[in-house]
Structures are given as structure tokens and as C-alpha cells.
Amino acid sequence: MSLNIVCLATYFKGAEFLRECKEHGCHVVLITKEKMLREDWPRESLDDLIAVPNDAGPALFIDLLAFLARKRKIDRVIALEEFDVVTAALMREHLCLPGLSSSGAKVFRDKLSMAVYSQRAGVNVPEFVPLINAEEVDEFMKRVPGPWIIKPRSDVSAIGIRKVTAAEEVWRAIDEMNERPNLRERASYYLLARFIPGEVFHVDSVVNDGRIVFAGANQYGRPPMQVAHQGGAYISRTIARGSADEKALLSTNRKLIQALGLERGATHAEFIKSESDGKFYFLEIAARVGGAYIADVLEAASGINLWREWARLEIADGKAPAKITPVRKEYAGIILSLAKQEEPDTSRYSDEEIVYRVKKRHHAGLIVRASRLERVNELLDDYGRRFAEDFVAVAPPPERPE
């Protein structure tokens, strides 16, 4: 049975998901924002491409869905991008469609909620406090030594995050936030958390019937927050297969997803391995495929494409296999940076292990694959030095999503 699927994408994401749905005979509608209309969407796989105003809120999306449902019964509403997760949930609830509810979606969008749920499940989480009650904040800073991180509860990546070292900085930040005209940018929408030095890892999963059917663990070359604030190249690579780190990460990730209650979809979870005690601490999780070409890196290493597998699970409606077996178990990695050039030329990088070259304005990027992790590390280390000279440009991190 072919399904009628409506997808949301505030940013350019999920082309492979759309293609896979169409290849299985689905009727596919994509709703995006006007600013994204000219992106390279797979129009041959779309039955309709609809652009809404850039400032459109959930009410407009819900009304648009109801309009589409007048002539064609809708079976699925899928959010391809982080900022659409809650809106898609509200749309599903309006038509009583299967999928993540709005309350469940908010757990994956609110860092306070995900931290509370994870802590209850026994997952290590850096100590935290919401910037709401002054007495609680004061008690936290006296109990947990600095430095600390102030981070928004709902934004992604390193957007809006800052590191602070003294209580006076925290109180000043709270006062400044509470003067903001936008009510959703005030202090109660932020967290204060213990800063843990260490290496950052991510686990990307496909989930069906509440169980992980595929997961891959990677390590960042430098913490994403450091790259966002200090510039330089972003690097991510497969971690050693069968290693203690991989086993610990996959085990913690299973516990985490079970605690958060996701029934079906893709997740991107980040963890930090503390320099002081060697333990993994949960940082955040999203109910989506990871950005920055993470899906391409995992596909290079395993042969599994997260977007396509997720689409197949939605189409199968619970009748999919309990486990997705990787086509191969190799190693892969990516180096990616903002570039000084509008169309950077990477032709001088000619190693046979290069399997993908990023084609994006003012971005330089390469994905490599090898049977040995040592070779991947060797290439990425070399490229990191060369990118600094050839391409790297630095832009200040945004205070809020554009």
C-alpha cells in the first residue's frame, strides 16, 4: 500500500528520505520555508513542493495540512529538520496520525526535559539547573564549582552557548536575558550546567518499535562548541569497532532512547568523555538525522544510509526487520570547514580513500573511507593542517538560528 506522506524541512535536509519514499510508490509532499524554495530539492521525487512564509507558525502548518487532507487522506507527517519536530507533532495530533506526540517531541527539543529524563534513567548527566529560581541557581553555583555552560534549552549545535567562570557573570547574563523583548529568549529558557572538559562523541541511530535497529558511534576531532566559537575545521570519524568506548556508548544510547520513549525515527545523541574520570556524560539528543554530513560518513563506513532506512521504517509501519545489518564494517571520517573561496577547489586532495567531496558555497569538505582506522586518522590529521592554509574561514557563531 502506498502512503501519502507530508514532510517538513525548514532547512535543506532529507533528500534521500524523499527519494526513498517516492521509489516505494508514496505520494510525497514537501513543505518548506520561502527562503529554502530554490535549494536543490529532488523535485522528481515530489508530487508537490509548497513554500510557506519564513515566519510561519504551527497554526499555519496545521491549516495547510487540513487543506491538503481535504482531497487526499494523509498517512504520515515527518519532520526532516530539528526546528520542525514539534510542529510536525502538532500537525499529527490535529489529524490523529501515528508518530511522536507534541509532549514527546518537546523532550527531544528541550535540553532541560532530556536531562531530567536521562538522569532518572541512570544516565550520567553533567549537573544542571534551569535559570529560573534565584535560590536554586545560587545553591547550584556554591555546590558545583565553575566553569559552567549557559545554553538555550531549545536551540541546536553551539547556537547561543557561552562558557562562564564566575557567579557574577551568571547573574549579569540572567539580568540581560530578562530584559530581552522576545519572551522566549529570557532566562527561564536557558540552563546552567557544569562544564566538563573532554572529548565529544556522537551516536546516530535508527529506531523502530522503541528499539534501536542500527547505530553508529563517531568521535569529533574537536568539540563542536570549540569549532563554532574558535573556528577551524570540523572533523568526525568512526571510533574503533569493538572498543570499550564503542560498547559503552552504544549501551548508554540504548538506555537513553528507551528512557525518552521514541517509538520510530532517527536520533542524533552527543556524549562527552570526561578527562577527569573517563566516564561518558550525556549532552543532548535530537529526533532527527545528524547534520554536517554525518549520514554520509556513516554510509561510507557501513553502507547504511540513515535517511533511506528511516523512510523504509515509516513505509513498513512496524513490519520492518528487528535489526539492520551493515553492508560493511570499515572506517570513515569527514573534514569540513567554512571556506574563504565561494567555490573551493579540492582537486589537489587526491588520495584514493576520498569517497565524497562537499559541493556547497563557501564550504570545503572531504569524506574518506578505509579498512583501517589508522589510515582515516592519518588522512584527517594531514587534511586538518592543509585546510587551515588552503580554505579555513572563521565566522562568529550566531546567537540564534537564522
C-alpha positions in Angstrom: 0.0 0.0 0.0 1.4 3.4 -1.0 1.3 6.1 1.7 0.5 9.8 1.5 3.5 11.5 3.2 3.9 15.1 4.1 7.4 16.2 5.0 8.6 19.4 6.7 12.0 20.9 6.2 12.9 24.4 7.5 16.4 23.8 6.1 17.7 21.8 3.2 17.7 18.3 4.6 16.5 14.8 3.8 16.7 14.5 0.0 17.4 10.8 0.4 14.3 10.3 2.6 12.2 11.9 -0.1 13.7 9.8 -2.9 13.2 6.6 -0.9 9.5 7.3 -0.3 8.9 8.1 -3.9 10.7 4.9 -5.0 8.3 2.9 -2.9 5.3 4.5 -4.6 4.4 7.0 -2.0 2.7 10.3 -2.7 5.2 12.8 -1.3 4.6 16.5 -0.4 7.3 18.7 1.0 6.6 21.9 2.9 9.5 24.2 3.3 10.1 27.9 4.0 10.3 30.5 1.2 14.0 31.0 1.8 14.6 27.3 1.1 12.5 27.1 -2.1 15.4 27.4 -4.5 17.5 24.7 -2.9 18.4 21.5 -4.8 15.3 19.5 -3.7 14.8 16.2 -5.5 11.8 17.6 -7.4 11.5 14.5 -9.5 10.6 12.7 -6.2 8.0 15.3 -5.1 4.3 15.4 -6.0 4.1 18.9 -4.6 6.5 21.4 -3.1 4.9 24.1 -1.0 6.7 27.1 0.5 5.2 28.9 3.5 6.3 32.4 4.7 9.6 32.3 6.7 7.8 33.4 9.8 5.0 30.8 9.6 4.0 29.3 12.9 2.4 26.0 13.8 -1.2 27.3 13.2 -0.5 27.9 9.5 1.2 24.5 9.1 -1.8 22.8 10.7 -4.3 24.7 8.5 -2.2 23.8 5.4 -2.2 20.1 6.4 -6.0 20.2 6.8 -6.3 21.8 3.4 -4.2 19.0 1.8 -6.2 16.4 3.6 -9.5 17.5 2.0 -8.6 15.7 -1.2 -6.1 13.1 -0.1 -6.0 11.3 3.2 -2.7 11.9 4.9 -0.9 8.9 6.4 2.4 10.4 7.8 3.8 13.8 8.8 7.6 13.7 9.0 10.0 16.4 10.3 13.3 16.3 8.4 14.8 19.1 10.4 15.3 19.8 14.1 13.2 23.0 14.1 10.2 21.2 12.6 9.9 18.3 15.2 7.4 20.0 17.5 5.4 21.5 14.6 5.1 18.1 12.9 3.9 16.6 16.1 1.2 19.2 16.5 0.1 18.5 12.9 -0.1 14.8 13.6 -2.2 15.3 16.6 -4.6 17.5 14.7 -5.4 14.6 12.4 -4.7 11.9 15.0 -1.9 10.4 12.9 0.7 8.0 14.2 4.1 9.3 15.4 5.8 11.3 18.1 3.3 13.4 20.1 3.9 17.1 20.9 4.8 16.3 24.5 7.2 13.6 23.4 8.7 15.9 20.7 9.3 18.6 23.3 11.5 16.1 25.2 13.8 16.0 22.2 13.8 19.8 21.8 14.1 20.9 25.4 17.6 20.3 27.0 16.1 20.5 30.5 13.5 17.8 29.8 16.0 15.5 28.1 18.5 16.0 31.0 15.8 15.2 33.6 14.6 12.1 31.8 18.1 10.9 31.2 19.1 11.4 34.8 16.1 9.5 36.1 17.1 6.6 33.8 20.5 6.4 35.4 22.4 8.0 32.5 25.3 10.2 33.6 24.5 13.9 33.0 26.5 17.0 33.9 24.9 18.7 36.9 22.5 21.4 35.7 19.9 23.9 36.9 17.4 25.9 34.9 17.9 29.7 35.1 14.6 30.3 36.9 14.7 30.3 40.7 17.5 32.5 42.1 17.9 30.4 45.2 18.3 27.2 43.2 20.8 28.9 40.9 22.8 30.3 43.8 22.8 26.9 45.6 24.0 25.2 42.4 26.9 27.6 41.9 28.0 27.1 45.5 27.8 23.3 45.2 29.2 22.8 41.7 32.5 24.6 41.0 32.9 26.5 37.8 33.4 26.9 34.9 29.9 26.4 33.7 28.0 26.5 30.4 25.0 28.7 29.8 23.0 27.1 27.0 19.5 27.6 25.5 17.1 24.8 26.2 15.8 24.6 22.6 18.4 25.6 20.1 20.8 23.3 18.2 24.5 22.9 17.9 26.5 25.7 19.6 23.9 28.4 18.9 23.6 30.7 22.0 26.0 28.7 24.2 28.6 30.5 26.3 31.1 29.5 28.9 31.2 31.4 32.2 33.6 31.1 35.2 32.2 33.4 37.9 28.9 33.8 39.6 28.8 37.5 38.7 28.8 36.5 35.0 25.8 34.3 35.5 23.8 37.0 37.4 24.7 39.5 34.7 23.6 37.1 32.0 20.3 36.4 33.7 19.6 40.2 34.1 20.4 40.8 30.5 18.2 37.9 29.3 15.3 39.0 31.4 15.4 42.4 29.7 15.0 41.0 26.2 11.8 41.9 24.3 11.4 38.4 23.0 9.8 36.5 25.9 11.2 33.2 24.6 14.7 34.4 24.9 14.5 35.2 28.5 16.4 33.4 31.3 13.8 30.6 32.0 14.6 29.3 28.5 18.2 28.6 29.5 20.2 26.1 31.5 23.3 26.4 33.6 25.4 23.2 33.5 28.8 22.0 34.8 31.5 22.3 32.1 33.2 19.0 31.6 36.5 19.1 29.7 36.9 16.1 27.4 36.4 14.5 24.0 33.0 14.6 22.4 31.3 11.7 20.7 28.0 11.2 18.9 25.8 8.1 18.3 23.4 8.1 15.4 20.6 5.6 15.4 17.5 4.4 13.6 14.7 3.3 15.9 11.7 1.1 15.3 9.1 0.0 17.8 11.1 1.6 20.6 14.2 -0.4 19.8 17.4 0.6 18.0 17.8 -1.3 14.8 21.0 0.4 13.7 23.5 2.7 15.5 26.9 4.1 14.6 29.4 5.7 17.0 31.7 8.5 16.0 34.1 10.9 17.6 34.6 14.6 16.9 38.0 15.9 16.2 37.3 18.9 18.4 34.2 19.7 20.4 31.6 21.3 18.1 31.3 24.3 20.6 35.0 24.9 20.3 34.9 24.8 16.5 31.8 27.2 16.5 33.5 29.7 18.8 37.1 29.5 17.8 36.9 28.5 14.1 38.9 25.8 12.3 37.8 22.6 10.6 35.1 20.3 11.9 36.2 16.6 12.0 34.2 13.5 12.8 35.4 9.9 12.4 34.3 6.3 13.2 35.6 5.1 16.6 37.4 1.7 16.9 34.9 -1.1 16.4 34.6 -3.4 19.4 36.4 -1.0 21.6 35.4 -0.3 25.2 34.3 3.2 24.2 32.1 1.9 21.4 30.4 -0.6 23.8 29.9 2.0 26.5 28.4 4.5 24.0 26.0 2.1 22.4 24.9 0.7 25.7 24.2 4.2 27.1 22.5 5.3 23.9 20.1 2.3 24.2 19.2 3.2 27.8 18.8 6.9 26.7 16.4 6.2 23.8 14.3 3.8 25.9 14.0 6.4 28.6 12.9 9.2 26.2 10.3 7.0 24.6 10.9 7.3 20.9 8.9 4.7 19.0 10.2 5.3 15.5 12.6 7.6 13.7 16.2 8.7 13.7 18.2 10.1 16.6 21.5 12.0 17.0 22.9 11.9 20.5 26.1 13.6 21.8 28.2 12.5 24.8 31.4 13.8 26.4 34.1 11.5 27.8 35.4 13.3 30.9 39.1 14.0 31.2 38.9 13.6 34.9 37.1 10.3 35.5 36.9 8.7 32.0 33.1 8.4 32.2 30.7 9.3 29.4 28.2 12.1 30.1 25.1 12.8 28.1 25.0 16.2 26.5 21.9 16.3 24.2 19.8 14.3 21.7 17.7 15.1 18.7 14.9 13.2 17.0 16.5 13.6 13.5 19.4 12.5 11.4 22.6 14.3 12.4 23.7 17.3 10.3 27.1 18.2 8.9 27.1 15.1 6.5 27.1 12.6 9.4 24.7 10.4 7.5 27.2 10.3 4.6 30.1 9.4 6.9 28.1 6.5 8.4 27.1 5.3 5.0 30.7 5.3 3.8 31.8 3.2 6.8 28.8 0.8 7.0 26.9 1.0 3.7 23.8 2.1 5.7 22.1 5.4 4.8 20.1 6.7 7.8 17.7 8.7 5.7 16.7 5.8 3.5 16.4 3.3 6.4 14.2 5.7 8.3 12.0 6.1 5.2 11.7 2.4 4.9 10.6 2.0 8.5 7.9 4.7 8.1 6.6 2.9 5.0 6.8 -0.6 6.6 4.7 0.7 9.5 6.2 -1.6 12.2 6.7 -4.6 9.9 10.4 -4.0 9.2 13.2 -6.3 10.4 14.3 -6.0 14.0 17.9 -5.3 13.0 19.6 -3.6 10.1 22.9 -5.4 9.2 25.7 -3.2 7.9 26.9 -4.0 4.4 30.5 -3.4 5.6 32.4 -2.6 8.8 35.0 -0.1 7.7 36.1 3.3 8.9 35.2 6.7 7.6 35.6 10.4 8.6 34.9 13.9 7.4 36.7 17.2 7.4 34.6 20.2 6.8 35.1 24.0 7.1 33.9 27.4 6.1 36.0 28.4 3.1 37.4 31.8 2.0 36.5 30.9 -1.6 33.0 30.8 -2.8 33.7 27.5 -4.7 36.8 26.0 -3.1 38.8 23.7 -5.3 39.8 20.4 -3.5 41.3 18.8 -6.6 44.8 18.9 -5.0 43.5 16.4 -2.4 43.7 13.2 -4.5 44.0 10.2 -2.1 42.2 7.2 -3.3 40.3 7.0 0.1 38.3 10.1 -0.7 34.7 9.0 -1.4 32.8 12.3 -1.3 33.6 16.0 -1.9 31.3 18.6 -0.4 29.7 20.9 -3.0 28.4 23.9 -1.1 29.2 27.6 -1.4 31.9 28.8 0.9 32.4 25.3 2.3 35.3 22.8 1.8 34.8 19.2 2.8 36.0 15.7 2.1 34.8 12.3 3.3 37.3 9.4 3.4 36.9 5.7 3.9 39.5 2.9 4.7 39.6 -0.5 6.1 41.9 0.7 8.9 41.1 3.5 11.4 44.7 4.4 11.5 44.6 5.4 7.8 41.5 7.5 8.3 43.2 9.3 11.2 46.3 9.8 9.2 44.4 11.4 6.3 42.2 13.7 8.6 45.2 14.9 10.6 47.0 15.8 7.3 43.9 17.4 5.8 43.4 19.4 9.0 46.8 21.1 8.7 46.3 21.7 4.9 42.8 23.0 5.3 44.0 25.7 7.7 46.2 27.1 5.0 44.0 26.4 1.9 40.5 27.1 3.0 39.5 27.8 6.6 37.5 31.0 7.2 36.0 32.0 10.5 32.6 33.4 11.2 31.2 34.3 14.6 28.6 31.8 15.9 25.0 33.0 15.7 23.2 34.0 18.9 20.0 32.5 17.5 19.1 30.4 14.4 18.8 32.3 11.2 
